[in-house]
Amino acid sequence: MENLKEVLKSGKEVVFDNERTFNSDDGFRVALCSFRDESRNSWANGFKIEFNGAIVVSSTRFNVFKKKLEQLIKDWNLELKLDSE
């Protein structure tokens, strides 16, 4: 997660989930992290976290994004989902 900022800025999406640790009481949780930098609708640019389909963070400041992601990881036992490529 050291270079998460650069990975996101390169256009890749990063997924964290609790697939390995979830149980029926907590349910399955997934956080999709991305970065948007487009000239059209620039108000929507920045780092974004979609957590179970809802946008929970959309910020141009990486520190705000990172703080929320760290809290989600802690609260829901999320782990980085590695690509199977």
Phi, psi and omega in degrees: 000001181298320184252029182303319181302313181291322179299313180295318180294338178281356176103000180274150173261144180239135183243134172240136177213176179245033184304320182285336188242358186287151173230172186294337179290316182274324183085169181278134179232144179215136177242120178256119183252137181208174178224138179237132177214087182231152181286328179279133182054052184298341177299339181266004181287155174130189180275138185225142172237123170256118181248114185051040174091350180253138177284118180254340177214135171214103188216145175280347181264120182298324182297323177295313178302311184296320180298316179293319178298315179299322178293318178296318179300316181292312185292327187242012179054045181282147177229150177298127178268117181276142177297148178268013180284000000 
